[in-house]
C-alpha cells in the first residue's frame, strides 16, 4: 500500500516516537522513508544584519543534519533518503510529498492549544489540510514516555 513515507522532522527531542511509528509502518509495507528537514529562513529574516544571517542559516542547517542523522540511525533496516529544504515548513512538506511521489506523511504534532496555537500556528494542521496524501500525526512530547515494567510497578507506591 505504501512505497514511500515522508517523515518531516524538526529535530525536537520527542521526535523519536514519530520516527519509531514511521519505521514500523515502513517495515510493515516494505517501504522506504524520506526524511525531510525544512530550514525556515523567513522566520529569521528580520534579525539585525550584524547578527550574521549566514551564521544563523548555517546553524539551522547543522541542526537539520543532526535531526536527519538521528532519523537514519533509528531506521534500522529501512531504506532512508534525506533532504534539507528552505522555505515555509507546511508548504515545503506538501511540495516534497508531491515531488517525491510519497504515499503517506507521518509527522509529529506538538499539541499546542490556546494562545500558542494562535500565535505559532500548527504546521501539522496546515499539512493535513493541504496534503493530497494521507497524513498520520503522532503526538510529540518533550520527554519520552516510559512503559511501566513489572519491576517498576512493584516499586511504585500504593
Residue frames as qw, qx, qy, qz and C-alpha x, y, z in Angstrom:
[[0.000, 0.885, 0.466, 0.000, 0.00, 0.00, 0.00],
 [0.096, -0.970, 0.158, 0.156, 2.86, 2.41, 0.83],
 [0.849, 0.316, -0.048, 0.421, 6.15, 2.58, -1.05],
 [0.380, 0.326, -0.205, 0.841, 7.46, 5.97, 0.11],
 [0.419, -0.780, -0.455, 0.093, 6.67, 7.51, 3.51],
 [0.240, 0.648, -0.148, 0.708, 7.65, 11.11, 4.20],
 [0.610, -0.598, -0.408, 0.324, 8.82, 11.90, 7.72],
 [0.161, 0.782, -0.105, 0.593, 9.36, 15.62, 8.28],
 [0.685, -0.420, -0.414, 0.428, 11.41, 16.32, 11.38],
 [0.033, -0.938, 0.050, -0.343, 12.08, 19.43, 13.38],
 [0.506, 0.379, -0.599, 0.492, 14.76, 17.73, 15.46],
 [0.476, -0.572, 0.269, -0.612, 12.89, 18.09, 18.74],
 [0.159, -0.343, 0.882, -0.283, 13.52, 15.57, 21.49],
 [0.639, 0.142, 0.591, -0.472, 10.08, 13.96, 21.22],
 [0.591, 0.494, -0.386, -0.507, 10.50, 13.06, 17.54],
 [0.026, -0.301, 0.953, 0.024, 11.78, 9.59, 18.40],
 [0.480, 0.268, 0.748, -0.372, 8.21, 8.32, 18.88],
 [0.577, 0.657, -0.012, -0.485, 7.24, 9.72, 15.48],
 [0.289, 0.581, -0.721, -0.244, 10.23, 8.09, 13.82],
 [0.257, -0.104, 0.947, -0.160, 9.55, 4.74, 15.53],
 [0.600, 0.455, 0.489, -0.439, 5.97, 4.84, 14.25],
 [0.529, 0.703, -0.268, -0.393, 7.14, 5.63, 10.71],
 [0.067, 0.475, -0.872, -0.097, 9.83, 2.92, 10.80],
 [0.427, 0.098, 0.862, -0.256, 7.29, 0.30, 11.90],
 [0.616, 0.609, 0.250, -0.433, 4.89, 1.39, 9.16],
 [0.382, 0.702, -0.517, -0.305, 7.66, 1.33, 6.55],
 [0.133, -0.313, 0.940, -0.016, 8.89, -2.10, 7.67],
 [0.559, 0.285, 0.696, -0.351, 5.36, -3.50, 7.53],
 [0.630, 0.706, 0.169, -0.277, 4.84, -2.20, 3.97],
 [0.751, -0.005, 0.344, 0.563, 8.43, -2.76, 2.82],
 [0.255, 0.930, 0.184, 0.192, 8.54, 0.97, 2.10],
 [0.562, 0.152, -0.183, 0.792, 11.32, 3.50, 2.16],
 [0.243, -0.830, -0.346, 0.362, 11.38, 6.59, 4.33],
 [0.382, 0.592, 0.080, 0.705, 12.05, 10.08, 3.07],
 [0.436, -0.607, -0.365, 0.556, 13.33, 12.27, 5.90],
 [0.248, 0.702, 0.223, 0.629, 12.82, 16.00, 5.44],
 [0.375, -0.560, -0.316, 0.668, 14.11, 18.94, 7.45],
 [0.249, 0.806, 0.324, 0.429, 12.88, 22.40, 6.47],
 [0.398, -0.184, -0.189, 0.879, 15.06, 25.41, 7.22],
 [0.037, 0.857, 0.512, 0.031, 12.52, 28.13, 7.91],
 [0.477, 0.083, 0.020, 0.875, 14.63, 31.04, 6.71],
 [0.097, -0.651, -0.327, -0.678, 11.75, 33.53, 6.62],
 [0.600, -0.710, -0.363, 0.060, 11.33, 33.38, 10.40],
 [0.623, -0.499, -0.016, 0.603, 14.77, 34.91, 10.91],
 [0.462, 0.526, 0.297, 0.650, 14.78, 37.43, 8.07],
 [0.155, -0.917, -0.139, -0.340, 14.02, 40.32, 10.47],
 [0.747, -0.487, -0.071, 0.447, 17.15, 39.76, 12.56],
 [0.002, -0.936, 0.209, 0.283, 19.59, 42.67, 12.54],
 [0.733, 0.609, -0.296, 0.066, 22.27, 42.34, 9.87],
 [0.013, 0.695, -0.650, 0.306, 25.03, 42.38, 12.50],
 [0.821, -0.244, 0.428, -0.288, 23.66, 39.08, 13.84],
 [0.054, -0.424, 0.843, 0.328, 25.18, 37.37, 10.84],
 [0.803, 0.226, 0.029, -0.550, 22.43, 35.89, 8.68],
 [0.644, 0.404, -0.644, -0.086, 24.87, 33.39, 7.21],
 [0.035, 0.279, -0.849, 0.447, 25.71, 32.12, 10.71],
 [0.604, 0.059, 0.460, -0.648, 22.04, 31.62, 11.56],
 [0.810, 0.356, -0.238, -0.400, 21.39, 29.75, 8.32],
 [0.458, 0.411, -0.778, 0.124, 24.44, 27.56, 8.86],
 [0.228, -0.182, 0.771, -0.567, 23.35, 26.79, 12.42],
 [0.744, 0.182, 0.236, -0.598, 19.86, 25.81, 11.21],
 [0.743, 0.415, -0.479, -0.216, 21.34, 23.55, 8.51],
 [0.209, 0.353, -0.853, 0.322, 23.56, 21.85, 11.10],
 [0.492, -0.029, 0.603, -0.627, 20.53, 21.26, 13.34],
 [0.806, 0.323, -0.079, -0.490, 18.77, 19.77, 10.33],
 [0.570, 0.426, -0.702, -0.008, 21.64, 17.42, 9.55],
 [0.094, -0.229, 0.836, -0.490, 21.68, 16.26, 13.17],
 [0.663, 0.134, 0.375, -0.634, 17.92, 15.64, 13.08],
 [0.801, 0.402, -0.295, -0.332, 18.24, 13.67, 9.82],
 [0.311, 0.415, -0.832, 0.198, 21.20, 11.69, 11.19],
 [0.375, -0.104, 0.719, -0.576, 19.05, 10.75, 14.19],
 [0.791, 0.278, 0.087, -0.538, 16.27, 9.62, 11.86],
 [0.657, 0.458, -0.587, -0.117, 18.68, 7.47, 9.80],
 [0.054, 0.360, -0.848, 0.385, 20.10, 5.97, 12.97],
 [0.523, 0.021, 0.610, -0.595, 16.66, 4.91, 14.24],
 [0.688, 0.347, -0.237, -0.592, 15.57, 3.44, 10.90],
 [0.757, -0.168, 0.631, -0.030, 17.13, 0.00, 11.44],
 [0.477, 0.004, 0.748, 0.461, 16.94, -1.86, 8.11],
 [0.387, 0.797, 0.449, -0.115, 14.52, 0.54, 6.43],
 [0.509, 0.295, 0.257, 0.766, 15.92, 2.45, 3.44],
 [0.121, -0.851, -0.298, 0.415, 16.10, 6.18, 4.21],
 [0.435, 0.468, 0.204, 0.742, 16.62, 9.10, 1.88],
 [0.269, -0.726, -0.359, 0.521, 17.08, 12.51, 3.46],
 [0.333, 0.535, 0.256, 0.733, 16.90, 16.07, 2.22],
 [0.194, -0.549, -0.342, 0.737, 17.02, 19.59, 3.63],
 [0.216, 0.642, 0.486, 0.552, 14.88, 22.29, 2.03],
 [0.085, -0.115, -0.231, 0.962, 14.47, 26.02, 2.61],
 [0.261, -0.362, -0.501, -0.742, 11.03, 27.54, 2.98],
 [0.574, -0.292, 0.239, -0.727, 7.80, 27.54, 4.90],
 [0.245, -0.205, 0.936, -0.145, 7.58, 24.13, 6.61],
 [0.619, 0.340, 0.605, -0.368, 3.97, 23.21, 5.75],
 [0.596, 0.706, -0.132, -0.359, 4.38, 24.25, 2.11],
 [0.169, 0.606, -0.769, -0.115, 7.74, 22.53, 1.72],
 [0.423, -0.091, 0.876, -0.214, 6.39, 19.31, 3.26],
 [0.686, 0.491, 0.426, -0.327, 3.41, 19.10, 0.90],
 [0.482, 0.759, -0.339, -0.277, 5.52, 20.06, -2.13],
 [0.039, -0.496, 0.867, 0.030, 8.13, 17.44, -1.29],
 [0.582, 0.112, 0.760, -0.265, 5.46, 14.77, -0.81],
 [0.687, 0.645, 0.164, -0.291, 4.18, 15.53, -4.32],
 [0.325, 0.777, -0.513, -0.168, 7.62, 15.84, -5.96],
 [0.080, -0.410, 0.906, -0.072, 8.92, 12.60, -4.42],
 [0.657, -0.071, -0.573, -0.485, 5.65, 10.75, -5.10],
 [0.048, -0.147, 0.836, -0.526, 5.21, 9.88, -1.42],
 [0.408, -0.349, -0.775, -0.333, 2.23, 7.72, -0.49],
 [0.545, -0.731, -0.410, 0.001, 1.88, 8.98, 3.09],
 [0.145, 0.631, -0.363, 0.669, 3.24, 11.50, 5.57],
 [0.697, -0.516, -0.460, 0.192, 3.98, 10.62, 9.20],
 [0.240, 0.538, -0.213, 0.779, 4.68, 13.70, 11.27],
 [0.333, -0.302, -0.665, 0.597, 4.69, 14.93, 14.80],
 [0.178, -0.744, -0.275, -0.582, 2.28, 17.33, 16.37],
 [0.238, 0.196, -0.570, 0.762, 3.18, 19.29, 19.47],
 [0.317, -0.587, -0.745, -0.001, -0.45, 19.61, 20.51],
 [0.130, -0.060, -0.239, 0.961, -0.29, 23.30, 21.25],
 [0.066, -0.706, -0.691, -0.142, -3.51, 24.99, 22.12],
 [0.214, -0.852, -0.302, 0.370, -4.83, 28.37, 23.12],
 [0.081, 0.945, -0.139, -0.284, -2.64, 31.39, 22.50],
 [0.416, -0.440, 0.685, 0.405, 0.41, 29.32, 21.45],
 [0.506, 0.341, 0.743, 0.275, -1.57, 27.80, 18.60],
 [0.256, 0.914, 0.296, -0.107, -2.98, 31.18, 17.64],
 [0.081, -0.897, 0.319, 0.296, 0.45, 32.82, 17.57],
 [0.313, -0.449, 0.775, 0.316, 2.56, 29.93, 16.29],
 [0.716, 0.323, -0.323, -0.529, 0.03, 28.11, 14.14],
 [0.781, -0.182, 0.593, -0.071, 0.16, 24.42, 13.53],
 [0.145, 0.476, -0.726, -0.474, 2.38, 23.03, 10.80],
 [0.179, 0.084, 0.980, 0.016, 0.70, 19.64, 11.15],
 [0.379, 0.596, 0.555, -0.439, -2.76, 21.15, 10.76],
 [0.334, 0.708, -0.244, -0.573, -1.76, 23.03, 7.61],
 [0.036, 0.317, -0.893, -0.317, -0.20, 19.88, 6.15],
 [0.300, 0.289, 0.890, -0.187, -3.32, 17.83, 6.91],
 [0.400, 0.698, 0.309, -0.507, -5.47, 20.42, 5.14],
 [0.326, 0.742, -0.356, -0.465, -3.23, 20.77, 2.08],
 [0.219, -0.364, 0.882, 0.205, -1.86, 17.28, 1.55],
 [0.719, 0.213, -0.344, -0.564, -3.23, 15.12, -1.25],
 [0.612, 0.097, -0.781, 0.078, -1.84, 12.01, 0.50],
 [0.700, -0.610, -0.362, -0.078, -2.81, 10.57, 3.90],
 [0.130, 0.610, -0.477, 0.620, -1.19, 12.22, 6.92],
 [0.743, -0.445, -0.486, 0.116, -0.68, 10.42, 10.21],
 [0.033, -0.753, 0.321, -0.573, 0.07, 12.70, 13.14],
 [0.753, -0.221, -0.543, 0.301, 1.86, 11.36, 16.19],
 [0.365, -0.924, -0.049, -0.105, 1.93, 13.34, 19.46],
 [0.573, 0.411, -0.391, 0.591, 5.35, 14.75, 20.31],
 [0.575, -0.804, -0.153, 0.017, 6.30, 15.24, 23.93],
 [0.096, 0.872, -0.422, 0.229, 9.30, 16.96, 25.44],
 [0.310, -0.464, 0.807, -0.192, 10.15, 13.80, 27.34],
 [0.442, 0.100, -0.841, -0.295, 9.98, 10.16, 26.44],
 [0.788, -0.316, 0.097, -0.520, 7.17, 8.14, 27.93],
 [0.078, 0.328, -0.935, 0.111, 8.26, 5.01, 29.75],
 [0.768, -0.197, -0.436, -0.426, 6.12, 1.94, 29.83],
 [0.522, -0.555, 0.530, -0.373, 5.96, 0.50, 33.35],
 [0.543, 0.219, -0.810, -0.041, 7.52, -2.91, 33.75],
 [0.766, -0.442, -0.464, -0.053, 6.69, -5.49, 36.39],
 [0.613, -0.102, -0.377, 0.687, 9.76, -4.33, 38.31],
 [0.043, 0.219, -0.084, 0.971, 8.83, -0.62, 38.30],
 [0.566, -0.460, -0.343, -0.592, 5.24, -1.41, 39.19],
 [0.754, -0.331, -0.520, 0.225, 6.43, -3.46, 42.16],
 [0.440, -0.093, -0.298, 0.842, 8.36, -0.44, 43.46],
 [0.129, -0.477, -0.246, -0.834, 5.57, 2.05, 42.85],
 [0.135, 0.003, 0.643, -0.754, 3.89, 3.37, 45.99],
 [0.153, -0.417, -0.858, -0.257, 0.39, 2.07, 46.51]]
